[in-house]
């Protein structure tokens, strides 16, 4: 298959050909500069593809570059597009001169020992093309992308990449509109909730946290583990820096509107994930009610929101850094996803590509997953989980072994104390 600038046409045998200035071929050559075994990058344009299908009729895959001896052609892509990480990445690629997340193309390779040794076999990368943009309050405009220079990456075999288009991110100023978005779409978006200093302070605090096994914390570190994967529970109780995130303005107003004025925090978790962290499976955090889909189609049925999670993103997210993927509207499926399911009613996964300091709050029934970190960077995420008063708080260790730090409680406001569980007497008390 050739990929070139210009129009697509189908060749004999079902293959696609295209006339233009640039092509990538199974022989590791480009029409811009001949053989690419020297490792020099070729530049050109990748045709922008819609979601309706790829040129050869399969909407899931597009061959875009090949090469020999670990030095495949590495084109720069000036067109809009999302090139996402493989389902099981191993050795990540790096993008040089990356612009902001709304103007990035991410690439996650697979590399094998035999190809790194330079056995001369051609390498082929299989990527997806789509469109992405950074959500704004008024619209979801998708700016044109400038050319990018990619490090050449060794592939020794054809790799399937999942198509992940960006999740539409539209912010609403009015609280009723935010509530409606959570019921309609399953999530609400808060841009620029944190400034650069707050983001940097949170990242430093997360790096300083140590794992407590009795709290079900995790701190996987290379080389003992294949990749960095650190998750620390109850972080509000570990460092006063985290206390204000119990009730960040705007976010807490939506949580109380959804769960009631007596809602509380049921958990707060810091996540730090390094290069090589694989894809999570698609899941729902909690499905409180399972209801037949034909009943869920009745617009009169609106399930209360029992649990929500606020994701505080502390990186400029692109497709290589392992963004969260949602299936929008899947909270109305009335069930969690089945094994192998990747879409609901024709709606596939969409990635949250946002800026550091943005927040997305979503309900527990939304089908979602963390995607693979196919970059050479570490990703930071703070999760704050809210629930209705009757939902149990998840502060391990249990059986009365968890203790609030006195210095934390001393600095809490009455609202923060209520969010931590200081409720007036109610039912079942």
Helices and strands as residue ranges (DSSP letters): E 8-10, G 12-14, E 16-18, E 29-30, E 34-35, E 62-68, E 71-72, E 95-96, G 101-103, H 113-116, E 123-127, E 149-150, E 165-166, H 175-185, E 187-190, H 196-208, G 213-215, E 218-220, E 229-232, G 235-237, G 240-246, H 251-259, E 264-273, H 293-296, E 307-313, G 319-321, E 324-326, G 330-332, E 343-344, E 347-348, E 350-351, E 359-363, E 368-370, E 379-387, H 406-410, H 414-419
